[in-house]
Amino acid sequence: MKSINQMKSQRLKSIDIFRGSCMTWMILTHLIDWWTNAEFHWLHPLAIMIFDPIGASGFLFISGISISLSYKKRLNKVKVSNDYSFRIMRNSYFLRAFFIFLIALVYNIPTAIALNNPAMIWTWFVLLTSAVSLFLAWPLLKTSKLIRIFIAISIIVLHLFIVSWLLPFQGKFNILGVLFHILYNDIHQDPILIFFPFFLVGTVIGDIIYEVINPDIDENQNLNFKKKLLIPTLIIGFSLIIFGIFLNIPQFLRRESISWIIYSLGIDITLLSILLSIEKYNLIKTNKSYKFIFYYSYYSLTIYLAHNLLYFLFLNQLNLISIWIFTAVAFISIGLVLRAIYKRWGGKASIKVQVGKLSLGIATRIENKLNKKYNVKVN
């Protein structure tokens, strides 16, 4: 069994495996959509209904956990470093969110061109949802876990009223039609009011994980790992799954229903708990398989942007058997390419890493200029 200090000293495999799995599924579901011929187009919505909880919702959930862990670690860095201030931390956070926002808008341009509709630049693909979630989450990261849970629940309830009010105006050129476009655009994509709660709940789970893996907070955390994290999350996760299913059968498989939100959140929490258990108690030796899925996590933004190049490879050509063969080949091939890239260039080839470095560099320059300006005025 791993000690808490061992888990703290390295990347949490659970988070990388979870994020890598989300990226894998999002990519493979796109390939299924693009590559199957007209006779088997029913396969894509069926696969979406079954595995959707580990797609965009799971990605935003694990992103919230990562942001929370990063926020806590950077706060500690502010306390011990003379060269890293809270203002640098805040500015680099917002700059990172801004750059991801710009990338998301650029990513949406081909959709707007294909549909001959400039308004489709504002489409709730997961990149845009991630960027807006980052902006919205910052003032909430310093609030208590209970407040964030309350806000997440409130947003879900608010969504039910707003979508029923605005849905009749979808596609109409009036104030309410524009408002629907801003908030939802297409309810089958990843609209912010449905998916931000996943991000927000993720920040709560991230806080709990940080408290558990940080022995400076409680010296008995090693003994309380099961009591404070695993058991509560498993109970909550399973309860949400059961409640979501029986709340509205079979609508829990359709993302436009509240039962899907509850069910999917339960799946995400439960899956993370299982992965944490495997990592904590060494139930499965994950070194080789982890390293392979790790590349999908480490290069998540890069591969999400680049995988669109596969669109025309077998466009509408594959049947029910060949689609699984070629998507498996694609998954393995992409993983091998990412491994080769990682060994040769490491973080230099990661857009996510480079965005982080760029944001920190700009924030540091701004801070240095402000300090020089302040010193000149004082002197």
KESEDREN-802232 format. One record per residue (C-alpha): residue in three letters; x, y, z; residue number from 1. Coordinates in steps of 0.05 Angstrom, whole numbers. Layout:
<torvex: Ala, u: X, v: Y, w: Z, lomi: NUM>
...
! end
This chain:
<torvex: Met, u: 0, v: 0, w: 0, lomi: 1>
<torvex: Lys, u: 27, v: 68, w: -19, lomi: 2>
<torvex: Ser, u: 37, v: 121, w: 34, lomi: 3>
<torvex: Ile, u: 6, v: 189, w: 26, lomi: 4>
<torvex: Asn, u: 75, v: 220, w: 19, lomi: 5>
<torvex: Gln, u: 91, v: 174, w: -39, lomi: 6>
<torvex: Met, u: 27, v: 194, w: -74, lomi: 7>
<torvex: Lys, u: 41, v: 267, w: -61, lomi: 8>
<torvex: Ser, u: 112, v: 264, w: -89, lomi: 9>
<torvex: Gln, u: 89, v: 242, w: -158, lomi: 10>
<torvex: Arg, u: 34, v: 256, w: -208, lomi: 11>
<torvex: Leu, u: -31, v: 223, w: -187, lomi: 12>
<torvex: Lys, u: -39, v: 167, w: -237, lomi: 13>
<torvex: Ser, u: -114, v: 167, w: -223, lomi: 14>
<torvex: Ile, u: -122, v: 237, w: -252, lomi: 15>
<torvex: Asp, u: -80, v: 223, w: -314, lomi: 16>
<torvex: Ile, u: -116, v: 157, w: -327, lomi: 17>
<torvex: Phe, u: -184, v: 191, w: -318, lomi: 18>
<torvex: Arg, u: -167, v: 250, w: -363, lomi: 19>
<torvex: Gly, u: -133, v: 205, w: -414, lomi: 20>
<torvex: Ser, u: -195, v: 160, w: -416, lomi: 21>
<torvex: Cys, u: -239, v: 221, w: -427, lomi: 22>
<torvex: Met, u: -195, v: 244, w: -485, lomi: 23>
<torvex: Thr, u: -193, v: 174, w: -514, lomi: 24>
<torvex: Trp, u: -269, v: 168, w: -514, lomi: 25>
<torvex: Met, u: -280, v: 238, w: -542, lomi: 26>
<torvex: Ile, u: -233, v: 223, w: -600, lomi: 27>
<torvex: Leu, u: -260, v: 154, w: -614, lomi: 28>
<torvex: Thr, u: -332, v: 177, w: -613, lomi: 29>
<torvex: His, u: -314, v: 230, w: -665, lomi: 30>
<torvex: Leu, u: -282, v: 176, w: -708, lomi: 31>
<torvex: Ile, u: -345, v: 133, w: -702, lomi: 32>
<torvex: Asp, u: -387, v: 193, w: -724, lomi: 33>
<torvex: Trp, u: -341, v: 210, w: -782, lomi: 34>
<torvex: Trp, u: -322, v: 142, w: -808, lomi: 35>
<torvex: Thr, u: -385, v: 99, w: -806, lomi: 36>
<torvex: Asn, u: -427, v: 96, w: -869, lomi: 37>
<torvex: Ala, u: -499, v: 118, w: -873, lomi: 38>
<torvex: Glu, u: -525, v: 48, w: -858, lomi: 39>
<torvex: Phe, u: -492, v: 47, w: -789, lomi: 40>
<torvex: His, u: -500, v: 120, w: -767, lomi: 41>
<torvex: Trp, u: -544, v: 94, w: -711, lomi: 42>
<torvex: Leu, u: -480, v: 69, w: -677, lomi: 43>
<torvex: His, u: -456, v: 139, w: -658, lomi: 44>
<torvex: Pro, u: -518, v: 161, w: -617, lomi: 45>
<torvex: Leu, u: -520, v: 92, w: -585, lomi: 46>
<torvex: Ala, u: -447, v: 96, w: -564, lomi: 47>
<torvex: Ile, u: -458, v: 168, w: -539, lomi: 48>
<torvex: Met, u: -516, v: 146, w: -495, lomi: 49>
<torvex: Ile, u: -475, v: 91, w: -463, lomi: 50>
<torvex: Phe, u: -407, v: 123, w: -454, lomi: 51>
<torvex: Asp, u: -423, v: 198, w: -453, lomi: 52>
<torvex: Pro, u: -410, v: 207, w: -378, lomi: 53>
<torvex: Ile, u: -335, v: 198, w: -389, lomi: 54>
<torvex: Gly, u: -334, v: 246, w: -448, lomi: 55>
<torvex: Ala, u: -340, v: 321, w: -441, lomi: 56>
<torvex: Ser, u: -373, v: 317, w: -372, lomi: 57>
<torvex: Gly, u: -317, v: 273, w: -345, lomi: 58>
<torvex: Phe, u: -264, v: 318, w: -377, lomi: 59>
<torvex: Leu, u: -293, v: 380, w: -343, lomi: 60>
<torvex: Phe, u: -300, v: 342, w: -277, lomi: 61>
<torvex: Ile, u: -227, v: 321, w: -277, lomi: 62>
<torvex: Ser, u: -206, v: 391, w: -301, lomi: 63>
<torvex: Gly, u: -240, v: 420, w: -239, lomi: 64>
<torvex: Ile, u: -201, v: 372, w: -196, lomi: 65>
<torvex: Ser, u: -135, v: 392, w: -230, lomi: 66>
<torvex: Ile, u: -150, v: 466, w: -223, lomi: 67>
<torvex: Ser, u: -165, v: 458, w: -149, lomi: 68>
<torvex: Leu, u: -100, v: 420, w: -136, lomi: 69>
<torvex: Ser, u: -61, v: 471, w: -177, lomi: 70>
<torvex: Tyr, u: -94, v: 528, w: -140, lomi: 71>
<torvex: Lys, u: -76, v: 500, w: -72, lomi: 72>
<torvex: Lys, u: -4, v: 485, w: -91, lomi: 73>
<torvex: Arg, u: 5, v: 554, w: -121, lomi: 74>
<torvex: Leu, u: -23, v: 586, w: -58, lomi: 75>
<torvex: Asn, u: 31, v: 550, w: -19, lomi: 76>
<torvex: Lys, u: 83, v: 574, w: -69, lomi: 77>
<torvex: Val, u: 61, v: 646, w: -58, lomi: 78>
<torvex: Lys, u: 74, v: 637, w: 17, lomi: 79>
<torvex: Val, u: 145, v: 612, w: 10, lomi: 80>
<torvex: Ser, u: 170, v: 647, w: -53, lomi: 81>
<torvex: Asn, u: 194, v: 719, w: -59, lomi: 82>
<torvex: Asp, u: 189, v: 717, w: -135, lomi: 83>
<torvex: Tyr, u: 118, v: 690, w: -140, lomi: 84>
<torvex: Ser, u: 61, v: 733, w: -115, lomi: 85>
<torvex: Phe, u: -14, v: 723, w: -112, lomi: 86>
<torvex: Arg, u: -22, v: 775, w: -166, lomi: 87>
<torvex: Ile, u: 23, v: 734, w: -213, lomi: 88>
<torvex: Met, u: -16, v: 672, w: -195, lomi: 89>
<torvex: Arg, u: -83, v: 707, w: -210, lomi: 90>
<torvex: Asn, u: -60, v: 740, w: -274, lomi: 91>
<torvex: Ser, u: -29, v: 676, w: -302, lomi: 92>
<torvex: Tyr, u: -93, v: 639, w: -286, lomi: 93>
<torvex: Phe, u: -136, v: 689, w: -325, lomi: 94>
<torvex: Leu, u: -86, v: 693, w: -382, lomi: 95>
<torvex: Arg, u: -88, v: 618, w: -388, lomi: 96>
<torvex: Ala, u: -164, v: 619, w: -390, lomi: 97>
<torvex: Phe, u: -162, v: 675, w: -442, lomi: 98>
<torvex: Phe, u: -114, v: 637, w: -488, lomi: 99>
<torvex: Ile, u: -156, v: 574, w: -484, lomi: 100>
<torvex: Phe, u: -216, v: 617, w: -500, lomi: 101>
<torvex: Leu, u: -182, v: 644, w: -562, lomi: 102>
<torvex: Ile, u: -161, v: 574, w: -583, lomi: 103>
<torvex: Ala, u: -233, v: 552, w: -574, lomi: 104>
<torvex: Leu, u: -259, v: 607, w: -619, lomi: 105>
<torvex: Val, u: -208, v: 591, w: -673, lomi: 106>
<torvex: Tyr, u: -226, v: 517, w: -667, lomi: 107>
<torvex: Asn, u: -299, v: 536, w: -680, lomi: 108>
<torvex: Ile, u: -284, v: 575, w: -744, lomi: 109>
<torvex: Pro, u: -287, v: 514, w: -791, lomi: 110>
<torvex: Thr, u: -357, v: 498, w: -763, lomi: 111>
<torvex: Ala, u: -380, v: 570, w: -777, lomi: 112>
<torvex: Ile, u: -351, v: 566, w: -848, lomi: 113>
<torvex: Ala, u: -381, v: 498, w: -863, lomi: 114>
<torvex: Leu, u: -450, v: 521, w: -840, lomi: 115>
<torvex: Asn, u: -442, v: 590, w: -872, lomi: 116>
<torvex: Asn, u: -462, v: 620, w: -805, lomi: 117>
<torvex: Pro, u: -412, v: 667, w: -769, lomi: 118>
<torvex: Ala, u: -453, v: 660, w: -705, lomi: 119>
<torvex: Met, u: -430, v: 588, w: -700, lomi: 120>
<torvex: Ile, u: -361, v: 612, w: -678, lomi: 121>
<torvex: Trp, u: -397, v: 612, w: -611, lomi: 122>
<torvex: Thr, u: -409, v: 537, w: -606, lomi: 123>
<torvex: Trp, u: -405, v: 500, w: -540, lomi: 124>
<torvex: Phe, u: -352, v: 449, w: -557, lomi: 125>
<torvex: Val, u: -313, v: 426, w: -496, lomi: 126>
<torvex: Leu, u: -256, v: 477, w: -507, lomi: 127>
<torvex: Leu, u: -303, v: 536, w: -502, lomi: 128>
<torvex: Thr, u: -338, v: 506, w: -442, lomi: 129>
<torvex: Ser, u: -271, v: 494, w: -408, lomi: 130>
<torvex: Ala, u: -248, v: 565, w: -419, lomi: 131>
<torvex: Val, u: -312, v: 597, w: -393, lomi: 132>
<torvex: Ser, u: -311, v: 548, w: -334, lomi: 133>
<torvex: Leu, u: -242, v: 573, w: -316, lomi: 134>
<torvex: Phe, u: -265, v: 645, w: -316, lomi: 135>
<torvex: Leu, u: -327, v: 629, w: -274, lomi: 136>
<torvex: Ala, u: -290, v: 585, w: -224, lomi: 137>
<torvex: Trp, u: -236, v: 634, w: -201, lomi: 138>
<torvex: Pro, u: -278, v: 673, w: -150, lomi: 139>
<torvex: Leu, u: -308, v: 608, w: -125, lomi: 140>
<torvex: Leu, u: -243, v: 572, w: -110, lomi: 141>
<torvex: Lys, u: -234, v: 610, w: -45, lomi: 142>
<torvex: Thr, u: -305, v: 593, w: -21, lomi: 143>
<torvex: Ser, u: -323, v: 532, w: 21, lomi: 144>
<torvex: Lys, u: -338, v: 464, w: -9, lomi: 145>
<torvex: Leu, u: -410, v: 468, w: 14, lomi: 146>
<torvex: Ile, u: -421, v: 535, w: -21, lomi: 147>
<torvex: Arg, u: -393, v: 507, w: -86, lomi: 148>
<torvex: Ile, u: -438, v: 446, w: -82, lomi: 149>
<torvex: Phe, u: -498, v: 491, w: -68, lomi: 150>
<torvex: Ile, u: -480, v: 535, w: -129, lomi: 151>
<torvex: Ala, u: -472, v: 473, w: -173, lomi: 152>
<torvex: Ile, u: -541, v: 447, w: -153, lomi: 153>
<torvex: Ser, u: -571, v: 517, w: -162, lomi: 154>
<torvex: Ile, u: -543, v: 521, w: -233, lomi: 155>
<torvex: Ile, u: -572, v: 454, w: -251, lomi: 156>
<torvex: Val, u: -641, v: 475, w: -225, lomi: 157>
<torvex: Leu, u: -635, v: 543, w: -259, lomi: 158>
<torvex: His, u: -617, v: 507, w: -324, lomi: 159>
<torvex: Leu, u: -683, v: 469, w: -322, lomi: 160>
<torvex: Phe, u: -723, v: 534, w: -319, lomi: 161>
<torvex: Ile, u: -680, v: 572, w: -370, lomi: 162>
<torvex: Val, u: -679, v: 517, w: -423, lomi: 163>
<torvex: Ser, u: -754, v: 505, w: -419, lomi: 164>
<torvex: Trp, u: -764, v: 580, w: -426, lomi: 165>
<torvex: Leu, u: -715, v: 592, w: -483, lomi: 166>
<torvex: Leu, u: -720, v: 528, w: -524, lomi: 167>
<torvex: Pro, u: -780, v: 552, w: -565, lomi: 168>
<torvex: Phe, u: -737, v: 611, w: -589, lomi: 169>
<torvex: Gln, u: -680, v: 568, w: -615, lomi: 170>
<torvex: Gly, u: -657, v: 593, w: -683, lomi: 171>
<torvex: Lys, u: -700, v: 656, w: -680, lomi: 172>
<torvex: Phe, u: -670, v: 724, w: -691, lomi: 173>
<torvex: Asn, u: -694, v: 761, w: -630, lomi: 174>
<torvex: Ile, u: -669, v: 776, w: -560, lomi: 175>
<torvex: Leu, u: -691, v: 709, w: -531, lomi: 176>
<torvex: Gly, u: -664, v: 672, w: -592, lomi: 177>
<torvex: Val, u: -596, v: 706, w: -583, lomi: 178>
<torvex: Leu, u: -597, v: 690, w: -509, lomi: 179>
<torvex: Phe, u: -611, v: 616, w: -525, lomi: 180>
<torvex: His, u: -552, v: 617, w: -574, lomi: 181>
<torvex: Ile, u: -506, v: 646, w: -521, lomi: 182>
<torvex: Leu, u: -526, v: 598, w: -466, lomi: 183>
<torvex: Tyr, u: -538, v: 535, w: -506, lomi: 184>
<torvex: Asn, u: -528, v: 543, w: -581, lomi: 185>
<torvex: Asp, u: -541, v: 468, w: -588, lomi: 186>
<torvex: Ile, u: -564, v: 431, w: -527, lomi: 187>
<torvex: His, u: -532, v: 368, w: -554, lomi: 188>
<torvex: Gln, u: -463, v: 400, w: -549, lomi: 189>
<torvex: Asp, u: -431, v: 420, w: -483, lomi: 190>
<torvex: Pro, u: -469, v: 483, w: -459, lomi: 191>
<torvex: Ile, u: -442, v: 518, w: -398, lomi: 192>
<torvex: Leu, u: -504, v: 513, w: -354, lomi: 193>
<torvex: Ile, u: -503, v: 437, w: -360, lomi: 194>
<torvex: Phe, u: -428, v: 425, w: -355, lomi: 195>
<torvex: Phe, u: -402, v: 479, w: -308, lomi: 196>
<torvex: Pro, u: -431, v: 441, w: -248, lomi: 197>
<torvex: Phe, u: -386, v: 382, w: -266, lomi: 198>
<torvex: Phe, u: -326, v: 429, w: -264, lomi: 199>
<torvex: Leu, u: -348, v: 460, w: -199, lomi: 200>
<torvex: Val, u: -360, v: 393, w: -164, lomi: 201>
<torvex: Gly, u: -292, v: 372, w: -190, lomi: 202>
<torvex: Thr, u: -260, v: 431, w: -152, lomi: 203>
<torvex: Val, u: -294, v: 405, w: -88, lomi: 204>
<torvex: Ile, u: -266, v: 335, w: -98, lomi: 205>
<torvex: Gly, u: -199, v: 367, w: -114, lomi: 206>
<torvex: Asp, u: -199, v: 403, w: -47, lomi: 207>
<torvex: Ile, u: -214, v: 337, w: -11, lomi: 208>
<torvex: Ile, u: -158, v: 301, w: -48, lomi: 209>
<torvex: Tyr, u: -109, v: 357, w: -31, lomi: 210>
<torvex: Glu, u: -128, v: 353, w: 43, lomi: 211>
<torvex: Val, u: -119, v: 278, w: 42, lomi: 212>
<torvex: Ile, u: -52, v: 277, w: 7, lomi: 213>
<torvex: Asn, u: -24, v: 335, w: 47, lomi: 214>
<torvex: Pro, u: 4, v: 310, w: 114, lomi: 215>
<torvex: Asp, u: 16, v: 382, w: 136, lomi: 216>
<torvex: Ile, u: -59, v: 391, w: 145, lomi: 217>
<torvex: Asp, u: -71, v: 329, w: 187, lomi: 218>
<torvex: Glu, u: -17, v: 280, w: 208, lomi: 219>
<torvex: Asn, u: -68, v: 224, w: 209, lomi: 220>
<torvex: Gln, u: -89, v: 232, w: 137, lomi: 221>
<torvex: Asn, u: -56, v: 166, w: 119, lomi: 222>
<torvex: Leu, u: -105, v: 131, w: 166, lomi: 223>
<torvex: Asn, u: -164, v: 173, w: 143, lomi: 224>
<torvex: Phe, u: -154, v: 165, w: 68, lomi: 225>
<torvex: Lys, u: -209, v: 113, w: 65, lomi: 226>
<torvex: Lys, u: -254, v: 148, w: 115, lomi: 227>
<torvex: Lys, u: -249, v: 219, w: 86, lomi: 228>
<torvex: Leu, u: -244, v: 205, w: 12, lomi: 229>
<torvex: Leu, u: -258, v: 136, w: -15, lomi: 230>
<torvex: Ile, u: -319, v: 115, w: 25, lomi: 231>
<torvex: Pro, u: -356, v: 182, w: 20, lomi: 232>
<torvex: Thr, u: -343, v: 188, w: -55, lomi: 233>
<torvex: Leu, u: -364, v: 116, w: -69, lomi: 234>
<torvex: Ile, u: -428, v: 124, w: -29, lomi: 235>
<torvex: Ile, u: -444, v: 191, w: -62, lomi: 236>
<torvex: Gly, u: -425, v: 165, w: -131, lomi: 237>
<torvex: Phe, u: -468, v: 102, w: -127, lomi: 238>
<torvex: Ser, u: -525, v: 141, w: -97, lomi: 239>
<torvex: Leu, u: -525, v: 192, w: -154, lomi: 240>
<torvex: Ile, u: -522, v: 136, w: -206, lomi: 241>
<torvex: Ile, u: -582, v: 100, w: -176, lomi: 242>
<torvex: Phe, u: -621, v: 164, w: -165, lomi: 243>
<torvex: Gly, u: -606, v: 188, w: -236, lomi: 244>
<torvex: Ile, u: -629, v: 123, w: -267, lomi: 245>
<torvex: Phe, u: -694, v: 117, w: -229, lomi: 246>
<torvex: Leu, u: -710, v: 191, w: -232, lomi: 247>
<torvex: Asn, u: -727, v: 185, w: -306, lomi: 248>
<torvex: Ile, u: -719, v: 118, w: -342, lomi: 249>
<torvex: Pro, u: -695, v: 117, w: -398, lomi: 250>
<torvex: Gln, u: -681, v: 192, w: -403, lomi: 251>
<torvex: Phe, u: -619, v: 184, w: -358, lomi: 252>
<torvex: Leu, u: -583, v: 165, w: -422, lomi: 253>
<torvex: Arg, u: -599, v: 232, w: -456, lomi: 254>
<torvex: Arg, u: -557, v: 292, w: -436, lomi: 255>
<torvex: Glu, u: -614, v: 341, w: -443, lomi: 256>
<torvex: Ser, u: -648, v: 312, w: -381, lomi: 257>
<torvex: Ile, u: -631, v: 327, w: -308, lomi: 258>
<torvex: Ser, u: -628, v: 252, w: -294, lomi: 259>
<torvex: Trp, u: -570, v: 247, w: -343, lomi: 260>
<torvex: Ile, u: -533, v: 302, w: -305, lomi: 261>
<torvex: Ile, u: -543, v: 266, w: -239, lomi: 262>
<torvex: Tyr, u: -526, v: 198, w: -268, lomi: 263>
<torvex: Ser, u: -464, v: 223, w: -304, lomi: 264>
<torvex: Leu, u: -438, v: 259, w: -243, lomi: 265>
<torvex: Gly, u: -446, v: 195, w: -204, lomi: 266>
<torvex: Ile, u: -408, v: 156, w: -257, lomi: 267>
<torvex: Asp, u: -351, v: 206, w: -256, lomi: 268>
<torvex: Ile, u: -345, v: 207, w: -180, lomi: 269>
<torvex: Thr, u: -348, v: 132, w: -175, lomi: 270>
<torvex: Leu, u: -297, v: 120, w: -230, lomi: 271>
<torvex: Leu, u: -248, v: 168, w: -198, lomi: 272>
<torvex: Ser, u: -258, v: 133, w: -130, lomi: 273>
<torvex: Ile, u: -243, v: 66, w: -162, lomi: 274>
<torvex: Leu, u: -180, v: 93, w: -195, lomi: 275>
<torvex: Leu, u: -157, v: 124, w: -130, lomi: 276>
<torvex: Ser, u: -168, v: 58, w: -95, lomi: 277>
<torvex: Ile, u: -128, v: 20, w: -148, lomi: 278>
<torvex: Glu, u: -71, v: 70, w: -142, lomi: 279>
<torvex: Lys, u: -72, v: 74, w: -66, lomi: 280>
<torvex: Tyr, u: -74, v: -1, w: -53, lomi: 281>
<torvex: Asn, u: -34, v: -24, w: -114, lomi: 282>
<torvex: Leu, u: -91, v: -69, w: -136, lomi: 283>
<torvex: Ile, u: -67, v: -69, w: -208, lomi: 284>
<torvex: Lys, u: 3, v: -56, w: -234, lomi: 285>
<torvex: Thr, u: -10, v: 4, w: -279, lomi: 286>
<torvex: Asn, u: 60, v: 25, w: -300, lomi: 287>
<torvex: Lys, u: 58, v: 5, w: -373, lomi: 288>
<torvex: Ser, u: -16, v: 17, w: -387, lomi: 289>
<torvex: Tyr, u: -13, v: 81, w: -347, lomi: 290>
<torvex: Lys, u: 45, v: 108, w: -387, lomi: 291>
<torvex: Phe, u: 7, v: 96, w: -451, lomi: 292>
<torvex: Ile, u: -57, v: 131, w: -429, lomi: 293>
<torvex: Phe, u: -14, v: 184, w: -395, lomi: 294>
<torvex: Tyr, u: 4, v: 213, w: -464, lomi: 295>
<torvex: Tyr, u: -69, v: 225, w: -479, lomi: 296>
<torvex: Ser, u: -74, v: 263, w: -414, lomi: 297>
<torvex: Tyr, u: -9, v: 302, w: -421, lomi: 298>
<torvex: Tyr, u: -23, v: 322, w: -493, lomi: 299>
<torvex: Ser, u: -98, v: 329, w: -483, lomi: 300>
<torvex: Leu, u: -105, v: 398, w: -515, lomi: 301>
<torvex: Thr, u: -55, v: 382, w: -571, lomi: 302>
<torvex: Ile, u: -89, v: 317, w: -591, lomi: 303>
<torvex: Tyr, u: -158, v: 346, w: -586, lomi: 304>
<torvex: Leu, u: -139, v: 398, w: -637, lomi: 305>
<torvex: Ala, u: -98, v: 353, w: -681, lomi: 306>
<torvex: His, u: -145, v: 293, w: -685, lomi: 307>
<torvex: Asn, u: -191, v: 331, w: -732, lomi: 308>
<torvex: Leu, u: -140, v: 316, w: -787, lomi: 309>
<torvex: Leu, u: -168, v: 245, w: -786, lomi: 310>
<torvex: Tyr, u: -237, v: 269, w: -809, lomi: 311>
<torvex: Phe, u: -228, v: 253, w: -883, lomi: 312>
<torvex: Leu, u: -187, v: 189, w: -875, lomi: 313>
<torvex: Phe, u: -247, v: 140, w: -879, lomi: 314>
<torvex: Leu, u: -304, v: 190, w: -884, lomi: 315>
<torvex: Asn, u: -370, v: 151, w: -886, lomi: 316>
<torvex: Gln, u: -335, v: 88, w: -909, lomi: 317>
<torvex: Leu, u: -334, v: 37, w: -852, lomi: 318>
<torvex: Asn, u: -384, v: -15, w: -831, lomi: 319>
<torvex: Leu, u: -403, v: -44, w: -763, lomi: 320>
<torvex: Ile, u: -341, v: -89, w: -759, lomi: 321>
<torvex: Ser, u: -287, v: -47, w: -793, lomi: 322>
<torvex: Ile, u: -303, v: 15, w: -752, lomi: 323>
<torvex: Trp, u: -280, v: -20, w: -688, lomi: 324>
<torvex: Ile, u: -217, v: -46, w: -722, lomi: 325>
<torvex: Phe, u: -196, v: 20, w: -750, lomi: 326>
<torvex: Thr, u: -214, v: 61, w: -688, lomi: 327>
<torvex: Ala, u: -171, v: 12, w: -646, lomi: 328>
<torvex: Val, u: -114, v: 20, w: -696, lomi: 329>
<torvex: Ala, u: -123, v: 96, w: -692, lomi: 330>
<torvex: Phe, u: -121, v: 95, w: -616, lomi: 331>
<torvex: Ile, u: -57, v: 53, w: -614, lomi: 332>
<torvex: Ser, u: -24, v: 92, w: -670, lomi: 333>
<torvex: Ile, u: -39, v: 159, w: -637, lomi: 334>
<torvex: Gly, u: -12, v: 133, w: -571, lomi: 335>
<torvex: Leu, u: 53, v: 110, w: -604, lomi: 336>
<torvex: Val, u: 62, v: 176, w: -639, lomi: 337>
<torvex: Leu, u: 50, v: 214, w: -574, lomi: 338>
<torvex: Arg, u: 100, v: 170, w: -538, lomi: 339>
<torvex: Ala, u: 153, v: 185, w: -591, lomi: 340>
<torvex: Ile, u: 137, v: 259, w: -587, lomi: 341>
<torvex: Tyr, u: 142, v: 257, w: -511, lomi: 342>
<torvex: Lys, u: 210, v: 223, w: -512, lomi: 343>
<torvex: Arg, u: 238, v: 272, w: -562, lomi: 344>
<torvex: Trp, u: 205, v: 339, w: -543, lomi: 345>
<torvex: Gly, u: 168, v: 329, w: -478, lomi: 346>
<torvex: Gly, u: 130, v: 391, w: -457, lomi: 347>
<torvex: Lys, u: 154, v: 430, w: -517, lomi: 348>
<torvex: Ala, u: 102, v: 394, w: -560, lomi: 349>
<torvex: Ser, u: 46, v: 404, w: -510, lomi: 350>
<torvex: Ile, u: 1, v: 464, w: -526, lomi: 351>
<torvex: Lys, u: -27, v: 460, w: -455, lomi: 352>
<torvex: Val, u: 43, v: 465, w: -425, lomi: 353>
<torvex: Gln, u: 64, v: 521, w: -471, lomi: 354>
<torvex: Val, u: 0, v: 560, w: -456, lomi: 355>
<torvex: Gly, u: 16, v: 554, w: -382, lomi: 356>
<torvex: Lys, u: 88, v: 578, w: -392, lomi: 357>
<torvex: Leu, u: 66, v: 635, w: -437, lomi: 358>
<torvex: Ser, u: 13, v: 657, w: -386, lomi: 359>
<torvex: Leu, u: 63, v: 654, w: -328, lomi: 360>
<torvex: Gly, u: 115, v: 692, w: -369, lomi: 361>
<torvex: Ile, u: 68, v: 748, w: -387, lomi: 362>
<torvex: Ala, u: 41, v: 753, w: -316, lomi: 363>
<torvex: Thr, u: 112, v: 756, w: -289, lomi: 364>
<torvex: Arg, u: 131, v: 812, w: -337, lomi: 365>
<torvex: Ile, u: 69, v: 851, w: -318, lomi: 366>
<torvex: Glu, u: 87, v: 844, w: -245, lomi: 367>
<torvex: Asn, u: 159, v: 866, w: -256, lomi: 368>
<torvex: Lys, u: 136, v: 927, w: -294, lomi: 369>
<torvex: Leu, u: 87, v: 945, w: -239, lomi: 370>
<torvex: Asn, u: 141, v: 937, w: -187, lomi: 371>
<torvex: Lys, u: 190, v: 981, w: -226, lomi: 372>
<torvex: Lys, u: 136, v: 1034, w: -235, lomi: 373>
<torvex: Tyr, u: 119, v: 1032, w: -161, lomi: 374>
<torvex: Asn, u: 193, v: 1037, w: -141, lomi: 375>
<torvex: Val, u: 203, v: 1096, w: -187, lomi: 376>
<torvex: Lys, u: 144, v: 1133, w: -156, lomi: 377>
<torvex: Val, u: 168, v: 1117, w: -85, lomi: 378>
<torvex: Asn, u: 239, v: 1142, w: -100, lomi: 379>
! end
